[in-house]
Amino acid sequence: MKKKVFIFAAFLLLAAGITSCEELLNNCKICSLNTYENGVLINSAQEAEYCGAELVTIEATPPTTVGSTTTQWECD
């Protein structure tokens, strides 16, 4: 009986994990790399669509500041 409960619980966890990965891969946003100097936008790279792991990486990238210039990803 315990083995059946364990197998059922493992199946549920696996099913939930697969579903969340599918949502991650289908999630897309339009992002651009923007540069600010003293809070004023001075450069904006062309926008592009990013999805899945690439989008997660971009959204996890912290802003980089050198002196008064800050470069950061922004997604809509």
VOPAKE-719086 format. One line per 3 residues: their letters; for each residue x, y, z of N, C-alpha, C, CB. Coordinates in pm, 1 decimal. Glycine has a CB too. Layout:
residues N
a) X:Y:Z:X:Y:Z:X:Y:Z:X:Y:Z  ...
END
This chain:
residues 76
mkk) 81.6:-119.0:0.0:0.0:0.0:0.0:86.3:125.9:0.0:-93.0:-0.5:119.7  191.4:127.5:83.8:278.3:244.0:90.1:349.3:266.8:-43.0:380.5:227.9:202.2  382.6:157.4:-110.0:450.8:169.0:-238.8:359.5:234.2:-342.3:497.0:30.6:-288.1
kvf) 230.4:199.6:-342.0:135.2:259.0:-435.1:117.5:407.9:-408.3:0.5:187.8:-426.0  111.5:446.5:-282.1:98.1:588.2:-244.8:223.1:664.9:-288.7:75.9:603.4:-90.6  339.1:605.9:-267.6:464.5:669.5:-307.7:470.4:688.5:-459.0:584.1:586.1:-260.3
ifa) 432.9:585.5:-534.7:434.9:593.6:-680.9:336.0:699.2:-728.8:401.8:456.3:-744.0  217.9:704.0:-669.7:118.7:804.0:-706.5:169.2:945.7:-677.1:-12.6:778.0:-632.0  229.9:967.9:-561.1:284.1:1099.6:-524.5:396.9:1138.7:-619.4:334.9:1099.2:-378.2
afl) 483.2:1044.7:-654.0:591.7:1072.8:-748.6:535.1:1109.9:-885.3:685.7:951.0:-761.1  431.4:1041.3:-929.3:366.8:1072.4:-1056.1:310.2:1213.7:-1055.1:256.1:971.5:-1085.7  243.9:1252.7:-946.1:187.5:1387.2:-936.6:296.6:1494.0:-942.8:107.2:1401.9:-807.2
lla) 406.0:1472.7:-872.5:516.7:1568.2:-875.1:577.6:1578.6:-1014.2:623.9:1528.1:-774.1  593.8:1466.7:-1080.6:647.9:1465.7:-1215.3:554.7:1537.9:-1311.3:671.9:1322.8:-1262.1  425.7:1512.9:-1301.7:327.6:1578.1:-1388.1:327.5:1729.2:-1365.5:187.2:1520.5:-1363.2
agi) 335.2:1771.7:-1241.2:338.7:1914.6:-1210.9:466.2:1977.9:-1264.6:327.6:1938.0:-1059.7  578.1:1909.0:-1255.6:705.0:1960.4:-1306.0:704.8:1976.8:-1456.2:817.4:1869.6:-1265.7  648.1:1882.0:-1526.9:641.7:1890.0:-1672.9:552.1:2005.7:-1714.9:590.1:1757.5:-1732.9
tsc) 440.8:2025.1:-1647.5:349.1:2134.3:-1680.3:416.2:2269.0:-1661.0:222.7:2125.9:-1594.8  489.8:2288.3:-1551.3:553.5:2417.6:-1528.1:665.5:2443.4:-1627.9:607.8:2424.9:-1386.1  732.7:2340.8:-1676.9:835.1:2360.7:-1778.8:772.7:2403.5:-1910.4:916.8:2233.2:-1798.4
eel) 657.3:2348.6:-1944.3:589.5:2388.5:-2067.4:550.5:2534.7:-2062.2:466.1:2302.2:-2091.5  499.7:2580.7:-1948.0:463.4:2720.5:-1934.1:586.2:2809.7:-1945.5:392.8:2744.1:-1801.1  697.9:2765.6:-1893.7:821.9:2841.8:-1900.7:866.4:2858.5:-2044.7:931.7:2773.8:-1819.1
lnn) 856.5:2753.5:-2123.6:900.7:2759.0:-2262.4:807.3:2841.1:-2349.5:912.6:2619.7:-2318.2  679.8:2849.1:-2314.4:583.7:2924.3:-2393.6:575.8:3070.2:-2353.0:448.3:2861.8:-2382.4  640.7:3108.7:-2245.6:638.5:3245.3:-2196.8:738.0:3328.6:-2276.4:670.6:3250.6:-2045.7
cki) 689.9:3428.7:-2348.1:777.3:3514.6:-2428.6:751.8:3661.0:-2395.5:755.5:3489.1:-2579.7  856.5:3742.0:-2405.3:845.7:3886.1:-2383.6:936.5:3958.1:-2482.6:882.7:3923.8:-2237.1  903.5:4084.5:-2507.5:986.9:4171.0:-2590.8:1082.5:4244.5:-2497.7:899.8:4272.1:-2676.1
csl) 1213.6:4231.3:-2521.6:1314.7:4291.4:-2434.2:1412.8:4376.2:-2514.5:1390.5:4182.4:-2356.9  1471.1:4472.4:-2446.2:1579.3:4551.1:-2505.6:1681.8:4583.4:-2397.8:1524.9:4681.9:-2571.0  1804.7:4602.1:-2439.9:1913.3:4638.0:-2349.0:1927.9:4789.2:-2352.5:2047.9:4566.8:-2388.2
nty) 1900.9:4855.4:-2239.9:1901.2:5001.7:-2233.8:2014.4:5053.1:-2147.4:1768.2:5053.0:-2180.7  2068.7:5167.4:-2188.8:2176.4:5231.7:-2114.2:2130.2:5369.1:-2068.9:2305.3:5242.5:-2199.8  2149.2:5395.4:-1940.8:2110.0:5522.8:-1880.7:2233.0:5591.8:-1824.9:2003.9:5502.0:-1769.5
eng) 2234.9:5724.8:-1836.6:2339.2:5804.1:-1771.9:2269.7:5906.3:-1684.7:2434.2:5873.1:-1876.6  2295.0:5898.9:-1554.4:2228.9:5982.9:-1455.3:2076.7:5975.0:-1468.2:2275.4:6127.7:-1469.5  2025.6:5854.3:-1495.9:1881.5:5833.2:-1504.2:1818.0:5870.0:-1637.0:1816.0:5909.8:-1398.4
vli) 1897.3:5917.6:-1732.9:1845.8:5957.4:-1863.8:1885.2:5851.9:-1966.3:1899.4:6098.0:-1905.2  1788.0:5803.6:-2043.1:1813.6:5702.5:-2145.0:1902.3:5760.5:-2254.6:1681.1:5650.0:-2204.5  2019.7:5696.9:-2277.0:2110.8:5745.9:-2380.7:2126.8:5647.3:-2495.8:2246.3:5775.5:-2320.4
nsa) 2089.2:5520.7:-2474.3:2100.2:5421.0:-2580.2:2002.8:5307.5:-2552.3:2245.4:5367.4:-2591.6  1935.1:5261.2:-2658.2:1843.8:5149.1:-2645.9:1866.4:5055.8:-2763.5:1696.3:5196.9:-2639.8  1901.1:4932.1:-2734.1:1921.7:4833.3:-2840.3:1786.5:4797.9:-2901.3:1993.2:4705.3:-2785.5
qea) 1789.1:4745.9:-3022.4:1665.6:4707.0:-3089.4:1594.6:4599.3:-3008.7:1694.3:4657.3:-3232.5  1462.7:4612.8:-2997.2:1384.1:4516.1:-2921.9:1380.2:4382.7:-2994.4:1242.2:4568.2:-2898.7  1375.5:4275.2:-2916.2:1365.8:4140.5:-2971.9:1282.4:4055.6:-2877.6:1506.9:4077.6:-2993.9
eyc) 1224.1:3949.1:-2931.2:1143.3:3859.1:-2850.7:1231.2:3747.8:-2793.6:1027.6:3799.9:-2934.4  1218.8:3725.1:-2664.6:1293.5:3619.5:-2597.1:1194.5:3527.9:-2526.2:1397.1:3679.0:-2496.2  1223.6:3397.1:-2527.7:1135.1:3297.5:-2468.1:1216.1:3197.9:-2385.3:1054.5:3223.9:-2577.3
gae) 1147.2:3127.7:-2296.8:1205.8:3015.8:-2223.9:1326.2:3051.2:-2139.1:1244.4:2910.9:-2318.8  1427.2:2966.1:-2148.2:1546.9:2980.2:-2064.5:1621.3:3110.2:-2094.7:1640.6:2860.6:-2085.1  1619.1:3151.5:-2220.0:1687.1:3276.6:-2256.5:1619.9:3395.6:-2187.3:1686.4:3296.4:-2410.8
lvt) 1487.1:3395.7:-2181.1:1414.4:3502.0:-2111.7:1443.5:3499.4:-1962.1:1263.6:3488.6:-2136.3  1446.9:3381.9:-1903.6:1477.7:3369.5:-1760.0:1615.6:3426.4:-1730.9:1470.5:3221.7:-1714.3  1712.4:3396.8:-1817.4:1848.9:3448.5:-1800.3:1851.0:3600.4:-1807.8:1942.7:3389.5:-1906.7
iea) 1780.9:3655.8:-1905.5:1778.0:3801.9:-1921.5:1713.7:3867.8:-1800.1:1701.6:3841.3:-2049.7  1601.3:3813.9:-1755.5:1531.9:3873.7:-1641.0:1610.7:3858.1:-1511.4:1394.2:3811.1:-1624.9  1699.1:3761.7:-1503.5:1779.7:3740.8:-1383.0:1909.4:3822.3:-1385.2:1812.3:3592.8:-1367.5
tpp) 1940.2:3886.5:-1498.4:2063.6:3963.3:-1510.4:2047.3:4097.0:-1438.8:2101.0:3985.0:-1659.2  2130.5:4125.2:-1339.0:2118.0:4252.3:-1267.1:2173.9:4367.8:-1350.6:2190.9:4244.8:-1131.2  2128.7:4490.4:-1323.5:2184.1:4607.5:-1392.6:2333.7:4621.1:-1363.6:2109.4:4736.2:-1350.0
ttv) 2407.7:4671.3:-1462.8:2550.8:4694.2:-1447.7:2575.5:4844.4:-1445.6:2631.7:4625.5:-1562.2  2642.0:4893.7:-1340.9:2668.7:5037.0:-1329.5:2818.7:5061.4:-1327.0:2602.3:5095.6:-1202.8  2862.5:5151.9:-1414.6:3001.5:5196.1:-1418.4:2997.0:5347.4:-1413.2:3078.3:5143.5:-1547.1
gst) 3045.6:5403.7:-1301.8:3036.8:5548.8:-1284.7:2891.2:5590.1:-1277.1:3108.3:5623.0:-1400.0  2849.0:5679.0:-1367.6:2709.9:5724.8:-1368.9:2628.6:5658.9:-1480.0:2704.9:5875.8:-1384.6  2685.9:5555.9:-1544.2:2619.4:5488.2:-1655.3:2570.2:5349.9:-1610.1:2715.5:5475.2:-1777.2
ttq) 2442.2:5324.4:-1631.8:2381.1:5197.0:-1594.4:2322.1:5131.2:-1717.7:2272.5:5217.1:-1486.1  2355.7:5004.6:-1737.3:2301.2:4926.0:-1847.5:2216.7:4814.1:-1787.9:2415.2:4868.6:-1939.1  2093.2:4799.5:-1840.7:2003.3:4698.3:-1786.8:1905.9:4649.0:-1893.4:1926.5:4753.9:-1666.9
wec) 1863.6:4524.1:-1877.1:1760.8:4467.5:-1962.8:1625.2:4514.2:-1914.3:1768.4:4313.3:-1964.9  1536.1:4545.3:-2009.6:1398.1:4580.1:-1976.5:1305.9:4503.2:-2069.1:1373.6:4733.7:-1988.2  1208.0:4433.9:-2009.9:1115.4:4350.8:-2087.6:972.0:4396.3:-2064.4:1130.9:4201.7:-2050.2
d) 893.5:4387.6:-2170.0:750.2:4422.7:-2162.2:665.8:4298.1:-2174.2:711.2:4524.0:-2272.5
END
